[in-house]
Amino acid sequence: MDDERVWSFEESLWTGGAEHYRALIDDECLMVLPAPPFVMTGQQAIEAVAETPRWSRVALSKRQVMRPQEGLIVVAYHAQAEREGTQPYEAHCTSTYRRLAHEEWRVVQHQQTPPLIRS
């Protein structure tokens, strides 16, 4: 997966619907988010997304992509997201994808850390 597709994939996880999210999260995924229960399985995250309004806009900056081995991609970035009726949200994030088959990728890890000091 080239870098342009990586970032399109990652943005879609923020803005896509629950079914889209479900299709891209691996059964073995683990997530750490800044809200209870903090540590979640992929299935728990899918259930949470199904009950939460999706972000209407997300901007990803400070983007980094690493490919430590064939079929494994790790990304890190700063996200600024907005949705109607809530305060803007920002976090430093990482995601890890594994390839299941040609052009078939799933998220196996994701974390979000809100800034400790406003930048």
PASEBA-1860 file (N, C-alpha, C; in nm, 3 decimals):
! residues 119
1> MDDERVWS> 0.087/-0.116/0.000/0.000/0.000/0.000/0.092/0.123/0.000 ~ 0.072/0.211/-0.097/0.155/0.331/-0.103/0.108/0.433/0.002 ~ 0.190/0.535/0.026/0.161/0.632/0.133/0.027/0.702/0.113 ~ -0.007/0.740/-0.009/-0.134/0.808/-0.033/-0.252/0.721/0.010 ~ -0.245/0.594/-0.023/-0.352/0.502/0.017/-0.353/0.480/0.168 ~ -0.235/0.475/0.229/-0.226/0.460/0.375/-0.305/0.573/0.443 ~ -0.282/0.697/0.401/-0.347/0.810/0.466/-0.496/0.817/0.435 ~ -0.535/0.776/0.318/-0.677/0.768/0.286/-0.745/0.663/0.373
9> FEESLWTG> -0.678/0.548/0.390/-0.727/0.440/0.475/-0.746/0.490/0.618 ~ -0.643/0.557/0.671/-0.647/0.605/0.810/-0.758/0.710/0.829 ~ -0.768/0.805/0.737/-0.874/0.906/0.748/-1.012/0.842/0.745 ~ -1.029/0.738/0.665/-1.159/0.672/0.654/-1.201/0.606/0.786 ~ -1.103/0.569/0.868/-1.137/0.511/0.998/-1.199/0.615/1.091 ~ -1.167/0.740/1.072/-1.223/0.848/1.152/-1.361/0.891/1.102 ~ -1.380/0.891/0.971/-1.501/0.951/0.914/-1.599/0.850/0.856 ~ -1.556/0.729/0.828/-1.644/0.630/0.767/-1.747/0.577/0.866
17> GAEHYRAL> -1.852/0.518/0.812/-1.958/0.462/0.895/-1.915/0.338/0.970 ~ -2.004/0.290/1.055/-1.975/0.175/1.140/-1.942/0.049/1.059 ~ -2.012/0.025/0.950/-1.985/-0.095/0.869/-1.848/-0.086/0.803 ~ -1.812/0.033/0.757/-1.679/0.053/0.699/-1.572/0.025/0.804 ~ -1.592/0.079/0.923/-1.499/0.060/1.034/-1.485/-0.089/1.067 ~ -1.598/-0.157/1.076/-1.601/-0.300/1.106/-1.519/-0.380/1.003 ~ -1.528/-0.340/0.878/-1.458/-0.412/0.771/-1.307/-0.396/0.779 ~ -1.258/-0.290/0.844/-1.114/-0.262/0.846/-1.045/-0.296/0.977
25> IDDECLMV> -1.120/-0.331/1.080/-1.061/-0.362/1.210/-1.045/-0.513/1.224 ~ -0.924/-0.558/1.254/-0.894/-0.699/1.266/-0.955/-0.759/1.393 ~ -0.990/-0.885/1.389/-1.043/-0.954/1.506/-0.945/-0.953/1.623 ~ -0.816/-0.944/1.594/-0.713/-0.947/1.698/-0.661/-0.808/1.735 ~ -0.733/-0.703/1.696/-0.690/-0.566/1.721/-0.699/-0.530/1.870 ~ -0.605/-0.447/1.914/-0.610/-0.384/2.047/-0.599/-0.234/2.029 ~ -0.674/-0.161/2.111/-0.673/-0.016/2.105/-0.658/0.042/2.245 ~ -0.595/0.159/2.251/-0.587/0.237/2.374/-0.638/0.376/2.339
33> LPAPPFVM> -0.747/0.414/2.406/-0.812/0.542/2.380/-0.822/0.622/2.509 ~ -0.834/0.756/2.501/-0.833/0.839/2.621/-0.970/0.852/2.689 ~ -1.048/0.745/2.687/-1.179/0.744/2.754/-1.207/0.602/2.801 ~ -1.281/0.586/2.910/-1.310/0.452/2.960/-1.377/0.366/2.853 ~ -1.341/0.242/2.847/-1.257/0.165/2.938/-1.107/0.174/2.908 ~ -1.063/0.265/2.823/-0.924/0.295/2.788/-0.860/0.187/2.701 ~ -0.858/0.063/2.745/-0.800/-0.047/2.665/-0.915/-0.131/2.611 ~ -0.918/-0.146/2.479/-1.029/-0.217/2.416/-0.980/-0.318/2.314
41> TGQQAIEA> -1.060/-0.421/2.297/-1.037/-0.512/2.185/-1.096/-0.446/2.060 ~ -1.064/-0.502/1.947/-1.122/-0.453/1.824/-1.274/-0.460/1.827 ~ -1.328/-0.569/1.878/-1.473/-0.585/1.884/-1.537/-0.478/1.973 ~ -1.476/-0.449/2.086/-1.527/-0.344/2.174/-1.524/-0.208/2.104 ~ -1.418/-0.182/2.030/-1.406/-0.055/1.958/-1.512/-0.046/1.848 ~ -1.536/-0.154/1.777/-1.640/-0.158/1.674/-1.776/-0.126/1.735 ~ -1.806/-0.187/1.848/-1.934/-0.161/1.916/-1.945/-0.015/1.959 ~ -1.835/0.041/2.009/-1.835/0.181/2.052/-1.857/0.275/1.933
49> VAETPRWS> -1.793/0.246/1.822/-1.809/0.329/1.702/-1.953/0.324/1.652 ~ -2.015/0.208/1.659/-2.153/0.193/1.612/-2.249/0.282/1.690 ~ -2.211/0.319/1.813/-2.298/0.400/1.900/-2.253/0.546/1.911 ~ -2.153/0.585/1.833/-2.096/0.718/1.843/-2.105/0.789/1.708 ~ -2.148/0.915/1.706/-2.147/0.988/1.578/-2.005/0.994/1.521 ~ -1.993/0.978/1.392/-1.861/0.981/1.327/-1.813/1.124/1.315 ~ -1.685/1.140/1.301/-1.626/1.271/1.284/-1.661/1.322/1.144 ~ -1.696/1.448/1.134/-1.730/1.504/1.004/-1.606/1.553/0.928
57> RVALSKRQ> -1.499/1.581/1.002/-1.375/1.627/0.941/-1.258/1.583/1.026 ~ -1.151/1.541/0.961/-1.028/1.510/1.032/-0.910/1.558/0.948 ~ -0.813/1.617/1.016/-0.689/1.659/0.950/-0.575/1.584/1.019 ~ -0.494/1.516/0.940/-0.381/1.439/0.992/-0.253/1.510/0.953 ~ -0.171/1.544/1.053/-0.044/1.612/1.028/0.069/1.536/1.098 ~ 0.191/1.586/1.078/0.310/1.523/1.138/0.313/1.374/1.105 ~ 0.280/1.340/0.982/0.262/1.202/0.937/0.396/1.128/0.922 ~ 0.396/1.008/0.974/0.512/0.917/0.960/0.460/0.780/0.920
65> VMRPQEGL> 0.528/0.715/0.827/0.494/0.579/0.784/0.620/0.494/0.791 ~ 0.608/0.378/0.852/0.719/0.281/0.856/0.668/0.146/0.809 ~ 0.756/0.073/0.744/0.725/-0.061/0.695/0.834/-0.156/0.747 ~ 0.820/-0.202/0.873/0.926/-0.282/0.934/0.948/-0.418/0.869 ~ 0.846/-0.470/0.801/0.862/-0.595/0.727/0.749/-0.604/0.624 ~ 0.763/-0.695/0.533/0.661/-0.717/0.431/0.527/-0.746/0.497 ~ 0.423/-0.673/0.455/0.289/-0.698/0.507/0.259/-0.633/0.640 ~ 0.343/-0.539/0.683/0.321/-0.470/0.810/0.350/-0.321/0.790
73> IVVAYHAQ> 0.255/-0.237/0.827/0.270/-0.091/0.815/0.236/-0.029/0.950 ~ 0.321/0.064/0.995/0.300/0.138/1.119/0.294/0.286/1.084 ~ 0.190/0.355/1.132/0.178/0.498/1.107/0.168/0.573/1.240 ~ 0.217/0.696/1.240/0.204/0.785/1.354/0.171/0.923/1.300 ~ 0.088/0.997/1.374/0.044/1.127/1.325/-0.025/1.205/1.436 ~ -0.053/1.330/1.405/-0.133/1.416/1.492/-0.267/1.435/1.424 ~ -0.378/1.410/1.495/-0.513/1.424/1.439/-0.585/1.542/1.504 ~ -0.655/1.616/1.420/-0.748/1.719/1.466/-0.882/1.686/1.401
81> AEREGTQP> -0.982/1.655/1.484/-1.111/1.610/1.433/-1.224/1.697/1.485 ~ -1.329/1.706/1.404/-1.446/1.786/1.441/-1.573/1.711/1.405 ~ -1.675/1.732/1.486/-1.811/1.688/1.454/-1.907/1.785/1.520 ~ -2.024/1.797/1.460/-2.122/1.893/1.507/-2.163/1.864/1.652 ~ -2.171/1.970/1.730/-2.219/1.957/1.867/-2.113/1.919/1.969 ~ -1.986/1.910/1.929/-1.880/1.876/2.025/-1.762/1.970/2.005 ~ -1.678/1.976/2.106/-1.554/2.051/2.096/-1.459/1.978/1.999 ~ -1.374/2.053/1.929/-1.274/1.986/1.845/-1.188/1.893/1.931
89> YEAHCTST> -1.140/1.788/1.870/-1.061/1.685/1.940/-0.925/1.677/1.873 ~ -0.822/1.658/1.953/-0.690/1.634/1.895/-0.617/1.529/1.976 ~ -0.532/1.455/1.906/-0.456/1.348/1.969/-0.337/1.312/1.882 ~ -0.236/1.259/1.947/-0.124/1.196/1.878/-0.160/1.049/1.868 ~ -0.149/0.992/1.749/-0.202/0.858/1.724/-0.100/0.767/1.657 ~ -0.118/0.638/1.679/-0.046/0.537/1.602/-0.147/0.431/1.560 ~ -0.120/0.370/1.446/-0.197/0.254/1.399/-0.099/0.157/1.334 ~ -0.131/0.030/1.343/-0.053/-0.073/1.277/-0.147/-0.157/1.193
97> YRRLAHEE> -0.109/-0.181/1.069/-0.189/-0.261/0.978/-0.111/-0.387/0.940 ~ -0.186/-0.495/0.920/-0.125/-0.615/0.863/-0.200/-0.652/0.736 ~ -0.124/-0.706/0.642/-0.184/-0.748/0.516/-0.232/-0.892/0.529 ~ -0.359/-0.914/0.494/-0.416/-1.049/0.496/-0.404/-1.116/0.360 ~ -0.415/-1.038/0.254/-0.406/-1.087/0.117/-0.370/-0.966/0.031 ~ -0.349/-0.987/-0.096/-0.316/-0.877/-0.186/-0.421/-0.766/-0.174 ~ -0.375/-0.645/-0.139/-0.462/-0.528/-0.124/-0.569/-0.542/-0.017 ~ -0.553/-0.634/0.076/-0.647/-0.650/0.188/-0.572/-0.629/0.319
105> WRVVQHQQ> -0.603/-0.517/0.384/-0.534/-0.476/0.505/-0.633/-0.460/0.620 ~ -0.587/-0.487/0.744/-0.668/-0.470/0.863/-0.585/-0.402/0.971 ~ -0.652/-0.322/1.055/-0.587/-0.256/1.168/-0.573/-0.359/1.281 ~ -0.451/-0.374/1.334/-0.427/-0.465/1.446/-0.391/-0.389/1.574 ~ -0.367/-0.258/1.562/-0.333/-0.176/1.680/-0.366/-0.031/1.648 ~ -0.422/0.038/1.747/-0.445/0.182/1.734/-0.441/0.242/1.874 ~ -0.383/0.362/1.886/-0.383/0.435/2.013/-0.398/0.582/1.986 ~ -0.456/0.651/2.083/-0.472/0.798/2.076/-0.429/0.856/2.210
113> TPPLIRS> -0.341/0.954/2.203/-0.296/1.024/2.323/-0.320/1.174/2.304 ~ -0.414/1.231/2.380/-0.434/1.377/2.371/-0.306/1.449/2.413 ~ -0.280/1.566/2.356/-0.159/1.640/2.394/-0.156/1.671/2.544 ~ -0.043/1.652/2.604/-0.026/1.686/2.745/-0.001/1.835/2.758 ~ 0.065/1.892/2.656/0.092/2.036/2.650/0.041/2.082/2.514 ~ -0.039/2.184/2.512/-0.091/2.237/2.385/0.023/2.289/2.299 ~ 0.021/2.247/2.172/0.127/2.293/2.082/0.078/2.402/1.991
END
